[in-house]
Amino acid sequence: MFFKKPIPIHTKIIIALILGAIFGVIFSVDTHKLKIITRTDKGEVRSIVERWEKAEFILHDSKKEFTSDDQSKIIKFFRDLPKSEKSNVVLIFYKKSSNNQFRETQLIKFENIIDVQKVKTIAIEIKPIGTIFVRLLSFLAIPLVIASLIVGSASLGDIRKVGRIGGKTLGYYIITTSLAITIGLISANLIKPGEKISADIRDRIASEYQADVSEKIQQELGVDVIDFLVNIVPTNPINAMANGNMLQIVFFAVIFGLTLTMIDNSKSESVIRFFDGVSDTMIKMVDLVMKIAPYGVFALISATVAEFGFGILSTLLWYIVTVLIGLLIHLLGVYSFAVRFLGKMNPLKFFKGMRDAQIIAFSTSSSAATLPVNFECTERNLGVPKQITSFVLPLGATINMDGTALYQGVASVFIAQVYGFNLDITQQLTIVLTATLASIGTAPVPGVGIIMLVMILKAIHIPAEGIALILGVDRILDMCRTVVNITGDATAAVIVARSEGLMKNDEKNGV
């Protein structure tokens, strides 16, 4: 009788998230254990080495030593070796023997090494379940955007109206992104998290993640407004769909939908009905995919916690707190104000309607993967019509990254403070401008914020290698800032729809 009433999907997802975190802690990856895969006459052999005192790679004309805490560095060093050297390298582990009275040291030697890996736990092994869930959401996004936007554009029927909606959307996104960066800068200047990191801790963290820095720096983004505008127009719309270029897809679908209104009704009506059916089908598929959301969220969170751990959280606590405070101010302050006074909607109703999308955003760290769920929440729960969501949300998933921009503001000041740089007002205004431009056209996928940050650091002449200080906690913060990113897209949809007089279900929105 107690469970007679069905448990809401968002409640199931929250429970899965909590249980996944606990599961990840219980089955966390041992940072002092390695799996060595070698090649022998009998085939591949997998060996487990743990609790070593020292590890040593013997190369043709040199050697490289590692300590017991250098698990990630050992893996990275081997994988970065040229192919010709991998086949000849020798890896030796030095361990204390059980007879500590004589302090004997045991040598474990490996040759013909194929790979060096962390020893996976069950929390890591179930990650493919979460990956399948994310892929299911991602594959729905593009057909949903195309079908919804064609129908929405055709219903607007006036290119001037599309231009007006686009102008309002872009204006709102630019303003909120600038506000987000400003909030991040103010938070970092007031709390000063970088000044609370000692030189020893700084050097230790930088050393731990330095191996990943060069790869991130090489992925630096460029910002060219003219190229950005030119690239919105696809040379091949099919190629744009295949590559997931959302801006080009939006452009093609808008032009297609508007052109439908210019041909004979007997021909256009059947095309519009077709895409309307496709759109409804995609929304139904979102409902079906959401049934496995608790399992996907459980797998994603448990794998993240198991691999990430909580050790570095205490070391970078002030930095994490500063980012989270900034995100909360923007989420609960700026968005609540915008929804209440510009969207004429009760903020409590808004956040209640958005909780499913926010939980999925937190779990996947991807605005693109969350897009189908954001469509459903914004249309079904908030009463925004399809003709608005189909334009505003895909555009927002591509160019509106308030959470990412805020985090970059905090990270830039934090890194500068750690290295003893004092950023003047000109440099901080440069951060605002550069981060706003960098948020336009970047991929809505996990980890892109770090690549954008490299460009910002170079713009203000701070060593880009400083990103090594924050790489360890980037995944956790990426989850949090994605929630802000997708919520900002939904606020824009509400505000634009209200300004156009297109909102429905006003009585349910607390108006």
C-alpha positions as CSV (number, residue, x, y, z in Angstrom):
1,M,0.0,0.0,0.0
2,F,2.9,2.4,0.8
3,F,4.3,2.1,-2.7
4,K,0.9,2.3,-4.4
5,K,1.6,5.7,-5.8
6,P,4.3,5.6,-8.6
7,I,7.6,7.2,-7.6
8,P,8.3,10.2,-9.9
9,I,11.2,9.8,-12.3
10,H,13.1,12.7,-10.8
11,T,12.9,11.1,-7.4
12,K,14.3,7.8,-8.8
13,I,17.1,9.7,-10.5
14,I,18.1,11.5,-7.3
15,I,18.1,8.2,-5.4
16,A,20.2,6.7,-8.1
17,L,22.6,9.6,-8.0
18,I,23.1,9.3,-4.2
19,L,23.4,5.5,-4.3
20,G,25.8,5.8,-7.2
21,A,28.1,8.1,-5.3
22,I,28.1,5.7,-2.3
23,F,28.8,2.8,-4.6
24,G,31.7,4.7,-6.2
25,V,33.2,5.4,-2.8
26,I,32.9,1.8,-1.7
27,F,34.4,0.5,-5.0
28,S,36.9,3.3,-5.7
29,V,40.0,2.7,-7.8
30,D,43.1,1.8,-5.8
31,T,45.7,4.4,-6.6
32,H,48.5,2.1,-5.6
33,K,47.7,-0.8,-7.9
34,L,48.5,-1.3,-11.6
35,K,47.6,-3.9,-14.2
36,I,50.6,-4.7,-16.5
37,I,49.7,-6.5,-19.8
38,T,52.7,-8.2,-21.5
39,R,53.2,-10.4,-24.5
40,T,54.6,-13.9,-24.2
41,D,54.9,-17.0,-26.4
42,K,51.7,-18.2,-24.9
43,G,49.8,-15.0,-25.6
44,E,48.9,-12.0,-23.4
45,V,49.6,-12.1,-19.7
46,R,47.9,-9.8,-17.2
47,S,49.7,-9.1,-13.9
48,I,48.7,-7.0,-10.9
49,V,51.3,-5.0,-9.0
50,E,50.5,-3.2,-5.9
51,R,52.2,-1.3,-3.0
52,W,55.5,-0.7,-4.7
53,E,58.1,1.6,-3.3
54,K,59.6,2.7,-6.5
55,A,59.0,2.0,-10.2
56,E,61.6,2.4,-12.9
57,F,61.4,2.5,-16.7
58,I,64.6,1.4,-18.4
59,L,64.9,2.8,-21.9
60,H,67.7,2.4,-24.5
61,D,69.8,5.2,-23.3
62,S,68.0,6.5,-20.1
63,K,65.8,5.6,-17.3
64,K,62.8,7.3,-15.5
65,E,61.9,6.8,-11.9
66,F,58.5,7.1,-10.2
67,T,57.3,6.9,-6.6
68,S,54.5,4.8,-5.0
69,D,52.1,7.7,-5.5
70,D,52.7,8.1,-9.3
71,Q,50.2,5.6,-10.7
72,S,48.8,8.1,-13.2
73,K,52.2,9.3,-14.2
74,I,53.4,5.7,-14.9
75,I,50.4,5.0,-17.1
76,K,50.8,8.4,-18.9
77,F,54.6,7.9,-19.4
78,F,54.2,4.5,-21.0
79,R,51.3,5.6,-23.3
80,D,53.3,8.6,-24.5
81,L,56.4,6.5,-25.5
82,P,57.0,6.2,-29.2
83,K,55.9,2.9,-30.7
84,S,59.4,1.8,-31.4
85,E,60.4,2.3,-27.7
86,K,57.4,0.6,-26.2
87,S,58.4,-2.8,-27.5
88,N,61.9,-2.5,-25.9
89,V,61.2,-0.7,-22.6
90,V,61.6,-2.6,-19.3
91,L,59.5,-1.7,-16.3
92,I,60.9,-2.7,-12.8
93,F,58.9,-2.4,-9.6
94,Y,60.8,-2.3,-6.2
95,K,58.8,-3.7,-3.3
96,K,59.6,-4.4,0.4
97,S,59.7,-8.1,1.1
98,S,57.6,-9.6,3.9
99,N,60.8,-10.0,6.0
100,N,61.2,-6.4,7.2
101,Q,63.9,-7.4,9.7
102,F,66.5,-7.6,6.9
103,R,64.8,-4.9,4.7
104,E,65.0,-7.0,1.7
105,T,63.7,-5.5,-1.6
106,Q,61.8,-7.6,-4.1
107,L,62.2,-6.7,-7.8
108,I,59.4,-7.3,-10.3
109,K,60.4,-7.0,-13.9
110,F,58.3,-6.7,-17.0
111,E,59.3,-6.8,-20.7
112,N,57.4,-6.9,-23.9
113,I,54.8,-4.6,-22.4
114,I,51.5,-4.0,-24.3
115,D,49.8,-1.7,-21.9
116,V,49.8,-0.3,-18.3
117,Q,46.4,0.3,-16.8
118,K,44.5,1.1,-13.6
119,V,42.8,-1.9,-12.0
120,K,39.2,-1.4,-12.7
121,T,36.6,-2.0,-10.0
122,I,32.9,-2.9,-10.5
123,A,32.0,0.8,-10.3
124,I,34.2,1.4,-13.4
125,E,33.1,-1.8,-15.2
126,I,29.4,-0.7,-15.2
127,K,30.2,2.7,-16.8
128,P,29.1,1.4,-20.3
129,I,25.5,1.4,-19.0
130,G,25.8,5.2,-18.4
131,T,27.5,5.7,-21.8
132,I,24.7,3.9,-23.6
133,F,22.2,6.2,-21.8
134,V,24.1,9.3,-22.9
135,R,24.4,8.0,-26.5
136,L,20.6,7.4,-26.5
137,L,19.9,11.0,-25.5
138,S,22.5,12.3,-28.0
139,F,21.2,10.5,-31.0
140,L,17.7,11.9,-30.3
141,A,19.0,15.5,-30.2
142,I,19.6,16.3,-33.9
143,P,16.4,14.7,-35.4
144,L,14.4,16.4,-32.7
145,V,16.0,19.8,-33.4
146,I,15.5,19.5,-37.1
147,A,11.8,18.4,-37.0
148,S,10.8,20.8,-34.2
149,L,12.6,23.8,-35.8
150,I,11.1,23.2,-39.2
151,V,7.6,23.0,-37.8
152,G,8.2,26.0,-35.5
153,S,9.7,28.1,-38.3
154,A,6.8,27.2,-40.6
155,S,4.3,28.2,-38.0
156,L,6.0,31.6,-37.5
157,G,5.8,32.2,-41.2
158,D,7.5,35.5,-41.2
159,I,11.3,36.0,-41.5
160,R,11.0,39.3,-39.6
161,K,9.5,37.5,-36.7
162,V,12.3,34.9,-36.8
163,G,14.8,37.7,-36.8
164,R,13.2,39.4,-33.9
165,I,13.2,36.2,-31.8
166,G,16.8,35.5,-32.8
167,G,17.8,39.0,-31.8
168,K,16.1,38.7,-28.4
169,T,17.7,35.3,-27.8
170,L,21.2,36.4,-28.7
171,G,20.9,39.6,-26.7
172,Y,19.8,37.7,-23.6
173,Y,22.5,35.1,-23.9
174,I,25.3,37.7,-24.3
175,I,24.0,39.7,-21.3
176,T,23.7,36.7,-19.0
177,T,27.1,35.3,-20.0
178,S,28.7,38.6,-19.2
179,L,26.9,38.7,-15.9
180,A,28.1,35.2,-15.1
181,I,31.7,36.0,-15.8
182,T,31.4,39.2,-13.7
183,I,29.9,37.2,-10.8
184,G,32.8,34.7,-11.0
185,L,35.4,37.5,-11.0
186,I,33.8,39.2,-8.0
187,S,33.6,35.9,-6.1
188,A,37.3,35.1,-6.8
189,N,38.4,38.6,-5.8
190,L,36.5,38.6,-2.6
191,I,37.3,35.0,-1.4
192,K,40.8,34.9,-2.9
193,P,41.0,31.1,-3.1
194,G,44.5,31.2,-4.8
195,E,46.1,32.9,-1.8
196,K,45.0,30.0,0.4
197,I,47.1,27.4,-1.5
198,S,50.6,27.0,-0.2
199,A,53.6,26.7,-2.6
200,D,54.2,23.0,-1.6
201,I,50.6,22.1,-2.5
202,R,50.7,24.1,-5.7
203,D,53.9,22.3,-6.8
204,R,52.5,18.9,-5.9
205,I,49.2,19.4,-7.8
206,A,50.9,20.9,-10.8
207,S,53.3,18.0,-10.9
208,E,50.5,15.4,-10.7
209,Y,48.5,16.8,-13.6
210,Q,51.3,18.4,-15.7
211,A,51.4,15.4,-18.0
212,D,47.8,16.3,-19.3
213,V,48.5,20.0,-19.8
214,S,50.4,19.9,-23.1
215,E,47.5,18.0,-24.7
216,K,45.0,20.6,-23.5
217,I,47.1,23.5,-24.6
218,Q,47.4,22.0,-28.1
219,Q,43.6,22.0,-28.4
220,E,43.4,25.7,-27.9
221,L,40.4,27.4,-29.5
222,G,40.5,30.4,-31.8
223,V,37.9,33.2,-31.9
224,D,37.2,34.9,-35.2
225,V,33.8,36.6,-35.4
226,I,33.8,36.8,-39.2
227,D,34.7,33.1,-39.6
228,F,32.0,32.2,-37.0
229,L,29.3,34.1,-38.9
230,V,30.5,32.6,-42.3
231,N,30.5,29.0,-40.8
232,I,26.9,29.3,-39.7
233,V,26.0,28.7,-43.3
234,P,26.6,25.0,-44.2
235,T,28.0,24.0,-47.5
236,N,26.4,20.6,-47.0
237,P,23.5,20.3,-44.5
238,I,23.9,16.5,-44.4
239,N,27.5,16.8,-43.4
240,A,26.4,19.4,-40.7
241,M,24.0,16.8,-39.3
242,A,26.6,14.0,-39.4
243,N,29.1,16.2,-37.5
244,G,26.5,17.5,-35.1
245,N,27.2,21.2,-36.0
246,M,24.2,22.6,-34.2
247,L,24.4,26.2,-35.5
248,Q,24.5,25.0,-39.1
249,I,21.6,22.6,-38.4
250,V,19.6,25.4,-36.9
251,F,20.3,27.7,-39.9
252,F,19.2,24.9,-42.4
253,A,16.0,24.0,-40.5
254,V,14.9,27.7,-40.1
255,I,15.4,28.4,-43.8
256,F,13.6,25.1,-44.7
257,G,10.7,25.9,-42.4
258,L,10.3,29.5,-43.6
259,T,10.5,28.4,-47.3
260,L,7.7,25.9,-46.7
261,T,5.4,28.9,-46.1
262,M,6.2,30.3,-49.5
263,I,5.1,27.3,-51.6
264,D,1.7,25.9,-52.4
265,N,-0.3,24.9,-49.2
266,S,-1.3,21.5,-50.8
267,K,2.4,20.6,-50.9
268,S,3.7,22.3,-47.7
269,E,1.0,20.9,-45.4
270,S,2.0,17.3,-45.9
271,V,5.7,18.1,-45.3
272,I,4.8,20.1,-42.1
273,R,2.6,17.2,-40.9
274,F,5.4,14.8,-41.6
275,F,8.0,16.7,-39.5
276,D,5.4,17.4,-36.8
277,G,4.9,13.6,-36.5
278,V,8.7,13.1,-36.4
279,S,8.9,15.7,-33.6
280,D,6.2,14.0,-31.6
281,T,7.9,10.6,-32.1
282,M,11.2,12.0,-30.9
283,I,9.6,13.4,-27.8
284,K,8.0,10.0,-27.1
285,M,11.4,8.4,-27.6
286,V,12.7,10.7,-24.9
287,D,10.0,9.4,-22.6
288,L,11.1,5.9,-23.3
289,V,14.8,6.6,-22.8
290,M,14.1,8.4,-19.5
291,K,12.8,5.1,-18.1
292,I,16.4,3.9,-17.9
293,A,17.7,7.2,-16.6
294,P,18.1,6.0,-13.0
295,Y,20.3,3.1,-14.2
296,G,22.3,5.4,-16.5
297,V,22.8,8.0,-13.8
298,F,23.8,5.4,-11.2
299,A,26.5,4.0,-13.6
300,L,27.8,7.5,-14.6
301,I,28.1,8.8,-11.0
302,S,29.6,5.7,-9.5
303,A,32.3,5.5,-12.2
304,T,33.1,9.2,-11.8
305,V,33.4,9.0,-8.0
306,A,35.3,5.7,-8.2
307,E,37.9,7.1,-10.6
308,F,38.0,10.6,-9.3
309,G,37.9,10.1,-5.5
310,F,37.5,12.8,-3.0
311,G,41.1,13.2,-1.9
312,I,41.9,16.3,-3.9
313,L,38.7,18.1,-2.8
314,S,40.1,19.1,0.5
315,T,43.3,20.4,-1.2
316,L,41.3,22.7,-3.6
317,L,38.4,23.3,-1.2
318,W,38.4,27.1,-1.4
319,Y,38.6,27.0,-5.2
320,I,35.6,24.6,-5.4
321,V,33.6,26.6,-2.8
322,T,34.2,29.8,-4.8
323,V,33.0,28.3,-8.1
324,L,29.9,26.8,-6.4
325,I,29.0,30.0,-4.6
326,G,29.2,31.9,-8.0
327,L,27.1,29.2,-9.7
328,L,24.5,29.3,-7.0
329,I,24.3,33.1,-7.1
330,H,23.8,33.1,-10.9
331,L,21.3,30.1,-10.8
332,L,19.1,31.2,-7.9
333,G,19.7,35.0,-8.2
334,V,20.0,36.0,-11.8
335,Y,17.8,33.4,-13.3
336,S,15.1,33.8,-10.6
337,F,15.0,37.5,-11.2
338,A,14.9,37.0,-15.0
339,V,12.1,34.4,-14.9
340,R,10.1,36.4,-12.4
341,F,10.3,39.9,-13.9
342,L,11.0,39.2,-17.6
343,G,9.2,35.8,-18.0
344,K,6.4,36.6,-15.5
345,M,6.7,33.1,-14.0
346,N,7.0,31.9,-10.5
347,P,10.7,30.9,-10.0
348,L,9.7,28.0,-7.8
349,K,7.4,26.6,-10.6
350,F,10.3,27.2,-13.1
351,F,12.9,25.2,-11.1
352,K,10.4,22.5,-10.2
353,G,9.6,22.1,-13.9
354,M,13.3,21.9,-14.8
355,R,14.5,19.4,-12.2
356,D,14.6,16.4,-14.6
357,A,16.8,18.2,-17.1
358,Q,19.0,19.6,-14.4
359,I,19.7,16.1,-12.9
360,I,20.5,14.7,-16.4
361,A,22.8,17.7,-17.0
362,F,24.6,17.0,-13.7
363,S,25.0,13.3,-14.5
364,T,26.2,13.6,-18.1
365,S,28.1,17.0,-18.1
366,S,26.8,17.5,-21.6
367,S,24.3,20.2,-22.8
368,A,23.9,18.3,-26.1
369,A,22.9,15.1,-24.4
370,T,20.5,17.0,-22.1
371,L,18.9,18.8,-25.0
372,P,16.0,16.3,-25.6
373,V,15.1,16.3,-21.9
374,N,15.3,20.1,-21.8
375,F,12.9,20.2,-24.7
376,E,10.4,18.0,-22.8
377,C,10.7,20.0,-19.5
378,T,10.5,23.4,-21.2
379,E,7.5,22.5,-23.4
380,R,5.5,20.2,-21.1
381,N,6.3,21.7,-17.7
382,L,6.8,25.3,-18.4
383,G,4.3,25.8,-21.2
384,V,6.8,27.2,-23.8
385,P,5.6,26.5,-27.4
386,K,7.6,24.3,-29.7
387,Q,8.2,27.1,-32.2
388,I,10.2,28.9,-29.4
389,T,12.0,26.0,-27.8
390,S,13.0,24.5,-31.2
391,F,15.0,27.7,-31.9
392,V,16.1,29.0,-28.5
393,L,17.3,25.7,-26.9
394,P,19.6,24.3,-29.7
395,L,21.1,27.8,-30.1
396,G,21.6,28.0,-26.3
397,A,23.2,24.5,-26.2
398,T,25.8,25.9,-28.6
399,I,26.5,29.5,-27.6
400,N,25.1,30.0,-24.1
401,M,27.5,28.6,-21.5
402,D,26.9,30.8,-18.4
403,G,28.1,28.2,-15.9
404,T,31.3,27.5,-18.0
405,A,31.9,31.3,-18.4
406,L,31.6,31.9,-14.6
407,Y,33.9,29.0,-13.8
408,Q,36.5,30.4,-16.2
409,G,36.4,33.8,-14.5
410,V,37.0,32.1,-11.1
411,A,39.7,29.8,-12.5
412,S,41.6,32.6,-14.2
413,V,41.8,34.7,-11.0
414,F,42.6,31.6,-8.9
415,I,45.5,30.6,-11.1
416,A,46.8,34.2,-11.2
417,Q,46.6,34.4,-7.4
418,V,48.4,31.0,-7.0
419,Y,51.3,32.3,-9.1
420,G,51.3,35.7,-7.4
421,F,49.9,37.8,-10.3
422,N,47.8,40.8,-9.6
423,L,45.2,41.2,-12.4
424,D,44.3,44.8,-13.0
425,I,40.9,46.0,-14.2
426,T,42.0,45.9,-17.9
427,Q,43.0,42.2,-17.6
428,Q,39.8,41.4,-15.8
429,L,37.7,43.1,-18.5
430,T,39.7,41.1,-21.1
431,I,38.6,37.9,-19.3
432,V,35.0,39.1,-19.6
433,L,35.3,39.8,-23.3
434,T,37.4,36.7,-24.2
435,A,35.2,34.3,-22.2
436,T,32.1,35.7,-23.8
437,L,33.5,35.3,-27.3
438,A,34.9,31.9,-26.5
439,S,31.5,30.6,-25.3
440,I,30.1,31.1,-28.8
441,G,30.3,28.1,-31.2
442,T,32.2,25.8,-28.9
443,A,31.1,22.2,-28.6
444,P,28.5,21.4,-25.9
445,V,30.4,18.4,-24.6
446,P,32.2,17.5,-21.4
447,G,35.6,19.2,-20.8
448,V,35.4,21.9,-23.4
449,G,35.6,24.6,-20.6
450,I,39.3,23.7,-19.9
451,I,40.2,24.2,-23.6
452,M,38.5,27.6,-23.5
453,L,40.3,28.5,-20.4
454,V,43.7,28.1,-22.1
455,M,42.8,30.8,-24.5
456,I,41.7,33.1,-21.7
457,L,44.9,32.6,-19.7
458,K,47.0,33.4,-22.8
459,A,45.0,36.6,-23.4
460,I,45.9,37.9,-19.9
461,H,49.5,36.6,-20.1
462,I,49.1,34.0,-17.3
463,P,51.0,30.7,-17.9
464,A,48.6,28.3,-19.5
465,E,50.4,25.4,-17.6
466,G,48.4,26.7,-14.6
467,I,45.4,24.6,-15.7
468,A,47.3,21.7,-14.2
469,L,46.2,23.1,-10.8
470,I,42.5,22.6,-11.5
471,L,42.4,19.5,-13.8
472,G,41.8,17.2,-10.8
473,V,38.5,18.7,-9.9
474,D,37.3,19.7,-13.4
475,R,35.0,16.8,-13.9
476,I,33.0,17.5,-10.7
477,L,32.7,21.2,-11.4
478,D,31.9,20.4,-15.1
479,M,28.8,18.6,-13.8
480,C,27.7,21.6,-11.8
481,R,28.3,24.2,-14.4
482,T,26.4,22.2,-17.0
483,V,23.3,22.5,-14.8
484,V,23.6,26.3,-15.0
485,N,24.2,26.1,-18.7
486,I,21.0,24.3,-19.6
487,T,18.9,26.2,-17.0
488,G,20.0,29.4,-18.7
489,D,18.7,28.1,-22.0
490,A,15.3,27.4,-20.5
491,T,15.1,30.8,-18.9
492,A,15.7,32.3,-22.4
493,A,12.9,30.2,-23.9
494,V,10.5,31.4,-21.2
495,I,11.4,35.0,-21.5
496,V,11.3,35.1,-25.4
497,A,8.0,33.2,-25.5
498,R,6.5,35.7,-22.9
499,S,7.8,38.7,-24.9
500,E,6.2,37.3,-28.0
501,G,2.9,36.5,-26.3
502,L,3.2,32.8,-27.0
503,M,3.2,31.3,-23.5
504,K,0.6,28.7,-22.8
505,N,-0.7,27.3,-19.5
506,D,-0.3,30.6,-17.7
507,E,-2.5,29.5,-14.9
508,K,-0.1,26.7,-14.1
509,N,2.9,29.0,-14.0
510,G,1.9,31.1,-11.1
511,V,1.2,34.2,-13.2
